[in-house]
Amino acid sequence: MTELNAPMRVGLRIKELRGELGVSQESFAYSIEMSRTYLAEVEVGRRNVSIENVDRIARGLGVSLREFFDSELFGGKPLQSSEADGAAL
């Protein structure tokens, strides 16, 4: 199996969280004032996204940076609901 690089993992996490919200790529990009084509390239791992844009995306998805990166994709385990409620950056 091919190991995913960091941009691919970030993209998969965005796609995963966006899917949980049930919003299209186009409507999500519009809601966070980001180009849909840029977001599409981020989601497939073709772009190295800045931490500022990761934060912007995470806020649009309704999660903190900690919640965004606290995923098996990044070597962690997902936060339990009680941990997520108390998580603060």
Secondary structure, DSSP 8 states (H G I E B T S, - for coil): -----HHHHHHHHHHHHHHHHT--HHHHHHHTT--HHHHHHHHTT-S---HHHHHHHHHHHT--HHHHH-SGGGTS----HHHHHH---
